[in-house]
Amino acid sequence: MTSFGHYIKTEREKREWTQTELGIKIGINTSAICRIENESQKFSKTKLRKLAELFQTDLQTVTDLFFADKFVKEAMKYKCSESIFSVAENTANYYRNVNVKQGKLEL
């Protein structure tokens, strides 16, 4: 997969929409769409649902792409090693298991 901005650009181009057209549909100005696609501006998580609807994509898929991109950028910013990804997966599994166990408590 690529960056979230590249994903937006690719999906927009598949539909033969200009940046202006996408911006109007989602409620973002053209220059912001350009900066988002070029990775110099962040996409707002409040617009994920609208983006999923426009691209006729599952909201979970768009959300996963958005947060994966955000996680990788943070990891790179702090110069984390490659092992961060397996550590994050293990941590996610831990939290899933803790939440499942907590959900089974009987009071």
C-alpha positions as CSV (number, residue, x, y, z in Angstrom):
1,M,0.0,0.0,0.0
2,T,1.0,3.6,-0.3
3,S,0.4,6.7,1.8
4,F,-3.1,7.9,2.6
5,G,-2.6,11.0,0.4
6,H,-1.6,8.8,-2.5
7,Y,-4.6,6.5,-1.9
8,I,-6.9,9.6,-2.1
9,K,-5.2,10.7,-5.3
10,T,-5.5,7.3,-6.9
11,E,-9.1,6.9,-6.0
12,R,-9.9,10.4,-7.3
13,E,-8.2,9.8,-10.6
14,K,-10.0,6.5,-11.0
15,R,-13.2,8.4,-11.0
16,E,-11.7,11.1,-13.3
17,W,-12.5,13.8,-10.7
18,T,-10.4,17.0,-10.5
19,Q,-9.1,18.1,-7.1
20,T,-11.7,20.8,-7.2
21,E,-14.5,18.3,-7.8
22,L,-13.4,16.1,-5.0
23,G,-13.0,19.1,-2.7
24,I,-16.6,20.2,-3.4
25,K,-17.9,16.7,-2.8
26,I,-16.1,16.4,0.6
27,G,-16.2,20.0,1.7
28,I,-12.5,20.8,1.4
29,N,-10.9,23.5,-0.8
30,T,-8.8,22.6,-3.8
31,S,-5.5,23.7,-2.4
32,A,-6.1,21.5,0.7
33,I,-6.8,18.5,-1.5
34,C,-3.6,19.2,-3.3
35,R,-1.6,19.4,-0.1
36,I,-3.3,16.2,1.3
37,E,-2.4,14.3,-1.8
38,N,1.2,15.6,-1.6
39,E,1.5,14.7,2.1
40,S,2.1,18.3,3.2
41,Q,-1.3,18.5,5.0
42,K,-3.1,15.9,7.1
43,F,-6.5,14.7,6.2
44,S,-9.2,15.2,8.9
45,K,-10.5,12.1,10.5
46,T,-13.9,13.7,10.7
47,K,-14.1,13.4,6.9
48,L,-13.4,9.6,6.8
49,R,-17.0,8.6,6.6
50,K,-17.7,11.0,3.7
51,L,-14.6,9.8,1.9
52,A,-15.6,6.2,2.2
53,E,-19.1,7.0,0.8
54,L,-17.6,8.9,-2.1
55,F,-15.2,6.2,-2.9
56,Q,-17.8,3.5,-2.3
57,T,-15.5,1.8,0.1
58,D,-16.0,0.2,3.5
59,L,-15.5,2.8,6.3
60,Q,-13.3,0.3,8.2
61,T,-10.9,0.0,5.2
62,V,-10.6,3.8,4.9
63,T,-10.1,4.2,8.7
64,D,-7.5,1.4,8.7
65,L,-5.6,3.1,5.9
66,F,-5.8,6.5,7.6
67,F,-4.5,5.3,11.0
68,A,-1.9,3.0,9.5
69,D,-0.4,5.9,7.6
70,K,-0.5,8.0,10.8
71,F,1.2,5.3,12.8
72,V,4.0,4.8,10.2
73,K,4.7,8.5,10.0
74,E,5.0,8.8,13.8
75,A,7.3,5.7,13.9
76,M,9.5,7.2,11.2
77,K,9.5,10.6,12.9
78,Y,10.9,9.1,16.0
79,K,13.3,6.8,14.1
80,C,11.8,3.6,15.5
81,S,13.2,0.3,14.4
82,E,11.4,-2.1,12.0
83,S,10.5,-4.2,15.1
84,I,8.0,-1.5,16.1
85,F,5.4,-3.0,13.8
86,S,5.5,-6.5,15.4
87,V,5.6,-4.9,18.8
88,A,2.5,-2.8,17.9
89,E,0.7,-6.0,16.6
90,N,1.5,-7.8,19.9
91,T,0.3,-4.8,21.9
92,A,-2.9,-4.7,19.9
93,N,-3.5,-8.4,20.5
94,Y,-2.9,-7.8,24.2
95,Y,-5.5,-5.1,24.4
96,R,-8.0,-7.1,22.4
97,N,-7.6,-10.0,24.8
98,V,-7.8,-7.8,27.9
99,N,-11.1,-6.2,26.5
100,V,-12.5,-9.7,25.8
101,K,-11.7,-10.9,29.3
102,Q,-13.2,-7.8,30.9
103,G,-16.3,-8.2,28.9
104,K,-16.9,-11.6,30.5
105,L,-16.8,-10.4,34.1
106,E,-20.0,-11.2,36.0
107,L,-20.9,-8.9,38.9
